[in-house]
């Protein structure tokens, strides 16, 4: 078996540990995976924050199969196919008012790169070419391309890759254990942290700043929720200084917070919004950027035979991805999944907060159908305790996500109370064993 594993260099994985004791998946359906040996495993992470409608859903599978037999590829530059336009119209029916344009990508990382380029090019197109600076946030995750890790704020994703992009700065993160530990939903304290953007405006001058990018909920760093009033304040400061606000909704998009997008849950509309993952239920790689009309229109000048925005990908609006996305939207609509997290939120919150007091638990955070359980790190070995919980849960039939010493739960939106009981009950036992 070992020789069969050698060639594949796995992403974001402890390769040596994995290949000593592989964790392989053979099939999936609904809320579950199965191993090659036939062991059933509850998916408490929606795959990788993406399988929002559950696994192997018929409408999505059938849509992909039909499309592969009809039109396998269509060049996206100066050509198109009907489903690309159909999907865009369906998508903007779900977005907050004003986000009326859709630019397709193939992943969350590409969506972020696209939005950053749009922001800088938009200011140049309207005569403010000095606005080139990008502002991210400490502990933010925006994919793994150079733009994304530059505005991102997770040290491990940045430290190995040189000086990254020039002209990038970061506002403070919002994690505040001293004041907000064990908050249910949005924490009460921390709206004033948005004012850190004013510090950077004073340092660099607003005339140099193109955009600020944040995740409404910072997922990959450990489920950090925005304090009440924080996003509203950030929006107001951006408006005051003519800075574009970008939301990275790769995780929060498509029902995770109880509304189609986090922007709607929090009542704040960005100028650009990055999505991926749940757009196709994880079945075919796809992403998109939603843009306000005025951003799109700033590019629509000059001779009409010329390209307005020199950006795009070979697989933008890929026919199979568009078909998968349409099947996904149909499934969401027919089963009410884009708002189901709001219905399940109370039960989910009670369940995850029942873990308070168990060994090494120092904070629990939740909103919609996403939860974070933060553990005290083992002495001089950060991340080891979280990884041990991950492995123990896997052995006991639950797949969950860990980032350093925070356990993240983000089950498919079809989750039932019995599934929540199983994942939280299993996790409670894991915490006791690992202690």
C-alpha positions as CSV (number, residue, x, y, z in Angstrom):
1,X,0.0,0.0,0.0
2,X,2.8,2.4,0.9
3,X,4.2,2.4,-2.7
4,X,0.8,3.3,-4.0
5,X,0.8,6.5,-1.8
6,X,4.2,7.8,-2.7
7,X,3.6,9.9,-5.8
8,X,0.8,12.1,-4.4
9,X,2.0,15.2,-2.5
10,X,-1.1,16.0,-0.5
11,X,-2.2,19.6,0.2
12,X,-2.4,21.1,3.7
13,X,-1.6,17.6,5.1
14,X,0.9,16.0,7.5
15,X,2.0,13.8,4.6
16,X,4.3,11.5,6.6
17,X,1.8,10.9,9.3
18,X,-1.0,10.2,6.8
19,X,0.9,7.7,4.7
20,X,1.7,5.7,7.8
21,X,-2.0,5.4,8.6
22,X,-4.1,6.5,5.6
23,X,-7.6,7.8,6.1
24,X,-9.3,7.0,2.8
25,X,-12.8,7.7,1.6
26,X,-14.6,5.5,-0.9
27,X,-18.1,6.8,-1.3
28,X,-20.6,9.2,0.2
29,X,-24.3,9.9,0.5
30,X,-26.4,12.4,2.5
31,X,-24.6,13.1,5.8
32,X,-22.0,10.3,5.5
33,X,-18.8,9.1,4.1
34,X,-17.8,5.4,3.8
35,X,-14.3,4.1,4.0
36,X,-13.0,1.4,1.5
37,X,-13.6,-1.2,4.3
38,X,-17.3,-0.1,4.6
39,X,-17.1,1.9,7.8
40,X,-19.6,4.7,8.0
41,X,-18.4,8.2,9.0
42,X,-20.6,11.2,9.9
43,X,-19.5,14.3,8.0
44,X,-19.5,17.1,10.5
45,X,-17.5,19.5,8.2
46,X,-19.6,19.5,5.0
47,X,-16.5,18.0,3.3
48,X,-14.4,21.1,3.5
49,X,-17.1,23.7,4.3
50,X,-18.6,23.0,0.9
51,X,-21.1,20.1,0.7
52,X,-23.9,22.2,2.0
53,X,-26.7,20.1,0.5
54,X,-25.3,16.8,1.6
55,X,-23.5,14.3,-0.5
56,X,-24.4,12.7,-3.8
57,X,-27.6,14.6,-4.3
58,X,-29.6,13.4,-7.4
59,X,-30.4,16.7,-9.1
60,X,-26.7,17.7,-9.0
61,X,-25.4,14.3,-10.2
62,X,-27.9,14.1,-13.0
63,X,-27.1,17.7,-14.1
64,X,-23.4,16.9,-14.4
65,X,-24.0,13.7,-16.2
66,X,-26.3,15.3,-18.8
67,X,-23.9,18.2,-19.3
68,X,-20.9,16.0,-19.9
69,X,-22.7,14.2,-22.7
70,X,-24.0,17.4,-24.3
71,X,-21.2,20.1,-24.1
72,X,-18.0,19.1,-22.3
73,X,-16.2,22.5,-22.7
74,X,-16.9,25.9,-24.1
75,X,-14.1,28.5,-24.5
76,X,-14.9,31.4,-22.2
77,X,-13.0,34.2,-24.0
78,X,-15.2,35.9,-26.6
79,X,-17.5,32.9,-26.5
80,X,-20.0,31.5,-24.0
81,X,-22.8,28.9,-23.5
82,X,-26.3,29.4,-22.3
83,X,-26.0,28.0,-18.8
84,X,-23.4,30.6,-17.9
85,X,-26.0,33.3,-18.3
86,X,-28.8,31.3,-16.8
87,X,-26.7,30.7,-13.7
88,X,-25.6,34.3,-13.3
89,X,-29.3,35.4,-13.4
90,X,-30.2,32.8,-10.7
91,X,-27.3,33.9,-8.5
92,X,-28.0,37.6,-8.5
93,X,-31.6,36.7,-7.4
94,X,-29.9,35.5,-4.1
95,X,-27.4,38.2,-3.5
96,X,-28.0,41.4,-1.5
97,X,-29.4,44.2,-3.7
98,X,-26.7,46.0,-5.7
99,X,-24.4,43.0,-6.3
100,X,-25.7,42.5,-9.8
101,X,-22.7,41.3,-11.8
102,X,-21.1,37.8,-11.7
103,X,-17.5,37.0,-12.8
104,X,-16.7,33.3,-12.7
105,X,-13.6,31.6,-11.3
106,X,-12.7,28.1,-10.3
107,X,-12.0,28.4,-6.6
108,X,-12.1,30.6,-3.6
109,X,-8.4,31.5,-4.1
110,X,-9.1,32.6,-7.6
111,X,-12.2,34.6,-6.5
112,X,-10.0,36.5,-4.1
113,X,-7.3,37.2,-6.7
114,X,-10.0,38.4,-9.1
115,X,-11.7,40.7,-6.5
116,X,-8.3,42.3,-5.6
117,X,-7.5,42.9,-9.2
118,X,-11.0,44.3,-9.8
119,X,-10.6,46.7,-6.9
120,X,-7.2,48.1,-8.1
121,X,-8.2,48.3,-11.7
122,X,-11.6,49.9,-10.8
123,X,-9.8,52.9,-9.1
124,X,-7.5,53.2,-12.1
125,X,-10.3,53.2,-14.5
126,X,-12.0,56.0,-12.7
127,X,-8.9,58.2,-12.6
128,X,-7.6,57.3,-9.1
129,X,-4.6,55.1,-10.1
130,X,-2.9,56.0,-6.8
131,X,-5.3,53.6,-4.9
132,X,-3.2,50.4,-5.1
133,X,-2.9,49.5,-1.4
134,X,-4.8,46.4,-0.1
135,X,-5.8,46.0,3.5
136,X,-6.4,42.6,5.0
137,X,-6.9,41.5,8.6
138,X,-4.8,39.5,11.0
139,X,-5.8,35.8,11.2
140,X,-7.7,36.2,7.9
141,X,-7.7,33.4,5.3
142,X,-8.2,34.3,1.7
143,X,-6.9,31.3,-0.2
144,X,-3.3,30.4,-1.1
145,X,-2.4,32.4,-4.2
146,X,0.0,35.3,-3.8
147,X,-2.6,38.0,-3.4
148,X,-4.6,35.9,-1.0
149,X,-1.8,35.1,1.3
150,X,-0.6,38.7,1.2
151,X,-3.9,40.1,2.5
152,X,-4.3,37.0,4.6
153,X,-3.1,37.0,8.2
154,X,-2.3,33.4,9.1
155,X,1.4,33.1,9.8
156,X,1.9,29.6,8.6
157,X,0.4,30.4,5.2
158,X,2.8,33.4,4.7
159,X,6.2,32.8,6.3
160,X,7.7,30.4,3.7
161,X,6.9,32.5,0.6
162,X,9.1,35.5,0.7
163,X,8.0,39.1,0.8
164,X,4.6,38.5,-0.9
165,X,2.9,41.5,-2.5
166,X,4.0,45.0,-1.8
167,X,1.6,47.6,-0.6
168,X,-0.4,45.4,1.8
169,X,-1.3,46.1,5.4
170,X,-3.5,44.5,8.0
171,X,-6.1,45.6,10.6
172,X,-6.4,43.8,14.0
173,X,-8.2,40.6,14.4
174,X,-11.4,40.4,16.5
175,X,-10.6,37.5,18.8
176,X,-11.0,38.6,22.4
177,X,-11.2,35.7,24.9
178,X,-11.0,38.0,27.9
179,X,-14.3,39.7,27.0
180,X,-16.1,37.4,24.7
181,X,-15.5,33.8,25.8
182,X,-18.5,31.4,25.3
183,X,-20.6,34.0,23.5
184,X,-23.7,32.5,21.9
185,X,-23.9,34.1,18.4
186,X,-22.2,37.4,17.8
187,X,-20.0,38.6,20.7
188,X,-21.0,41.8,22.5
189,X,-17.6,43.4,22.6
190,X,-15.2,44.6,19.8
191,X,-17.1,46.9,17.4
192,X,-14.4,49.5,18.1
193,X,-11.8,47.2,16.5
194,X,-13.0,48.3,13.1
195,X,-11.5,51.7,13.9
196,X,-8.1,50.2,13.4
197,X,-8.8,50.9,9.7
198,X,-8.6,54.7,10.6
199,X,-5.1,54.1,11.9
200,X,-4.0,52.7,8.5
201,X,-5.8,55.5,6.7
202,X,-3.8,58.0,8.8
203,X,-0.6,56.1,8.1
204,X,-1.0,55.6,4.4
205,X,-3.6,58.2,3.4
206,X,-7.0,57.1,1.9
207,X,-5.8,58.2,-1.5
208,X,-3.5,55.2,-1.7
209,X,-6.0,52.5,-0.4
210,X,-8.0,50.5,-2.9
211,X,-9.9,48.0,-0.8
212,X,-10.3,46.2,2.5
213,X,-11.0,42.5,2.5
214,X,-12.4,40.5,5.4
215,X,-14.4,37.3,6.0
216,X,-17.7,38.0,7.7
217,X,-16.8,34.9,9.9
218,X,-13.2,34.0,9.9
219,X,-13.5,30.3,9.4
220,X,-10.1,28.7,8.7
221,X,-8.4,30.5,11.5
222,X,-10.8,29.0,14.1
223,X,-14.4,30.4,13.6
224,X,-14.0,34.0,14.7
225,X,-17.4,35.8,14.7
226,X,-17.7,39.5,14.0
227,X,-18.6,41.5,17.2
228,X,-22.0,43.3,17.1
229,X,-21.7,46.5,15.1
230,X,-18.2,45.6,13.8
231,X,-19.0,45.0,10.1
232,X,-21.4,48.0,10.1
233,X,-18.6,50.2,11.4
234,X,-16.1,48.9,8.9
235,X,-18.6,49.6,6.1
236,X,-19.0,53.2,7.3
237,X,-15.3,53.8,7.4
238,X,-14.8,52.4,3.9
239,X,-17.6,54.7,2.6
240,X,-16.1,57.7,4.4
241,X,-12.8,57.3,2.6
242,X,-13.8,55.9,-0.8
243,X,-12.4,52.4,-0.1
244,X,-14.0,49.3,-1.5
245,X,-15.1,46.7,0.9
246,X,-14.7,43.0,-0.1
247,X,-16.3,40.2,1.7
248,X,-14.7,36.7,1.4
249,X,-17.9,34.5,1.7
250,X,-16.3,31.3,0.4
251,X,-17.3,29.7,3.7
252,X,-20.3,31.8,4.8
253,X,-22.0,31.8,1.4
254,X,-24.9,29.6,0.4
255,X,-26.8,29.1,3.7
256,X,-24.1,28.6,6.3
257,X,-25.3,31.5,8.5
258,X,-29.1,31.0,8.0
259,X,-29.4,33.4,5.1
260,X,-28.1,32.9,1.5
261,X,-25.0,35.0,2.3
262,X,-23.4,36.3,5.5
263,X,-23.9,39.8,4.2
264,X,-27.6,39.4,4.6
265,X,-27.3,37.8,8.1
266,X,-25.2,40.8,9.3
267,X,-27.0,43.5,7.3
268,X,-23.9,44.8,5.6
269,X,-23.5,44.8,1.8
270,X,-19.9,44.8,0.4
271,X,-18.8,46.2,-2.9
272,X,-17.3,42.9,-4.1
273,X,-18.1,39.4,-2.7
274,X,-16.1,36.3,-3.2
275,X,-17.8,32.9,-3.2
276,X,-16.9,29.2,-4.1
277,X,-17.4,25.9,-2.2
278,X,-21.2,25.8,-1.8
279,X,-21.9,27.3,-5.2
280,X,-21.7,23.7,-6.7
281,X,-22.0,21.8,-3.4
282,X,-18.4,20.9,-3.8
283,X,-19.1,18.7,-6.8
284,X,-17.2,20.6,-9.5
285,X,-14.6,23.3,-8.8
286,X,-16.1,26.7,-9.2
287,X,-16.0,30.2,-7.7
288,X,-17.4,33.6,-8.5
289,X,-17.1,37.3,-7.6
290,X,-20.2,39.4,-7.3
291,X,-19.7,43.0,-8.1
292,X,-21.8,46.2,-7.7
293,X,-23.0,47.7,-10.9
294,X,-20.9,50.8,-10.6
295,X,-17.7,48.7,-10.5
296,X,-18.6,46.9,-13.7
297,X,-19.7,50.1,-15.4
298,X,-16.3,51.8,-14.7
299,X,-14.7,49.3,-17.1
300,X,-17.3,49.7,-19.9
301,X,-15.6,52.5,-21.8
302,X,-13.3,52.9,-24.9
303,X,-13.8,51.2,-28.2
304,X,-16.4,48.4,-28.0
305,X,-14.2,45.8,-29.8
306,X,-11.6,45.9,-27.1
307,X,-11.4,43.7,-24.0
308,X,-12.5,45.8,-20.9
309,X,-10.9,43.7,-18.1
310,X,-7.8,41.6,-18.9
311,X,-8.5,38.8,-16.6
312,X,-10.1,35.3,-16.7
313,X,-9.4,31.6,-16.6
314,X,-9.5,28.8,-19.2
315,X,-12.2,27.1,-17.1
316,X,-14.3,30.2,-16.2
317,X,-18.0,29.3,-16.5
318,X,-17.1,25.7,-17.3
319,X,-20.2,23.9,-18.6
320,X,-20.0,21.1,-16.0
321,X,-19.5,23.6,-13.2
322,X,-22.5,25.7,-14.4
323,X,-24.7,22.6,-14.6
324,X,-23.6,21.5,-11.1
325,X,-24.3,25.0,-9.8
326,X,-27.8,25.0,-11.3
327,X,-28.6,21.6,-9.9
328,X,-27.3,22.8,-6.5
329,X,-29.5,25.9,-6.6
330,X,-32.5,23.8,-7.5
331,X,-31.7,21.5,-4.5
332,X,-31.3,24.5,-2.1
333,X,-34.6,26.0,-3.3
334,X,-36.7,22.9,-3.2
335,X,-35.5,21.9,0.3
336,X,-35.3,25.4,1.8
337,X,-31.6,24.9,2.6
338,X,-30.4,28.5,2.3
339,X,-32.4,29.4,5.4
340,X,-32.4,26.0,7.2
341,X,-29.4,26.9,9.4
342,X,-31.6,29.6,11.1
343,X,-34.1,26.9,12.0
344,X,-31.4,24.5,13.4
345,X,-29.3,27.2,15.0
346,X,-30.8,27.1,18.5
347,X,-30.5,23.3,18.9
348,X,-27.0,23.4,17.4
349,X,-25.9,26.2,19.8
350,X,-27.2,24.4,22.8
351,X,-25.4,21.2,21.7
352,X,-22.0,22.8,21.1
353,X,-22.1,24.9,24.3
354,X,-22.8,21.8,26.3
355,X,-19.1,21.0,25.8
356,X,-18.1,23.9,28.1
357,X,-16.3,22.5,31.1
358,X,-14.8,19.5,29.4
359,X,-11.0,19.0,29.5
360,X,-9.0,21.8,27.8
361,X,-12.0,23.7,26.4
362,X,-11.4,27.4,26.7
363,X,-14.0,28.9,24.4
364,X,-17.0,27.9,22.2
365,X,-18.3,30.1,19.4
366,X,-21.3,29.6,17.1
367,X,-23.6,31.1,14.6
368,X,-25.9,29.5,12.1
369,X,-24.6,26.0,11.5
370,X,-21.0,26.7,12.2
371,X,-19.3,26.2,15.6
372,X,-15.8,26.5,16.9
373,X,-14.5,24.8,20.1
374,X,-11.1,26.3,21.1
375,X,-8.8,24.1,23.2
376,X,-5.8,25.1,25.3
377,X,-2.7,24.1,23.4
378,X,-0.4,21.4,24.8
379,X,2.7,22.8,26.3
380,X,5.2,23.8,23.6
381,X,3.2,21.8,21.0
382,X,0.6,24.1,19.4
383,X,-1.8,22.2,17.2
384,X,-1.0,18.7,18.6
385,X,-4.1,18.5,20.9
386,X,-6.4,19.6,18.1
387,X,-5.0,17.1,15.7
388,X,-5.3,14.3,18.3
389,X,-9.0,15.1,18.7
390,X,-9.4,15.0,14.9
391,X,-7.8,11.6,14.7
392,X,-9.8,10.2,17.6
393,X,-13.1,11.5,16.2
394,X,-12.2,9.8,12.9
395,X,-11.6,6.5,14.6
396,X,-15.0,6.8,16.3
397,X,-17.0,7.6,13.2
398,X,-17.1,11.4,12.9
399,X,-15.2,13.5,10.4
400,X,-14.6,17.1,11.7
401,X,-12.2,19.9,10.9
402,X,-9.4,21.3,13.1
403,X,-7.3,24.3,12.6
404,X,-4.4,24.4,15.1
405,X,-6.2,23.8,18.5
406,X,-9.7,24.9,17.4
407,X,-12.3,22.3,16.3
408,X,-14.6,23.5,13.6
409,X,-18.1,22.0,13.1
410,X,-19.9,22.9,9.9
411,X,-22.3,20.1,9.0
412,X,-24.2,19.9,5.7
413,X,-27.4,22.0,6.0
414,X,-29.5,18.8,5.8
415,X,-28.3,17.9,9.3
416,X,-30.9,16.6,11.7
417,X,-31.0,16.8,15.5
418,X,-29.8,13.1,15.8
419,X,-26.7,14.0,13.7
420,X,-25.9,16.9,15.9
421,X,-26.3,14.7,19.0
422,X,-23.9,12.2,17.5
423,X,-21.2,14.6,16.4
424,X,-21.3,16.6,19.7
425,X,-21.6,13.4,21.8
426,X,-18.6,11.8,20.0
427,X,-16.6,15.0,20.3
428,X,-17.3,15.1,24.1
429,X,-16.0,11.6,24.4
430,X,-12.9,12.5,22.3
431,X,-12.1,15.5,24.5
432,X,-12.1,13.2,27.6
433,X,-10.0,10.6,25.9
434,X,-7.4,13.0,24.5
435,X,-7.1,14.9,27.8
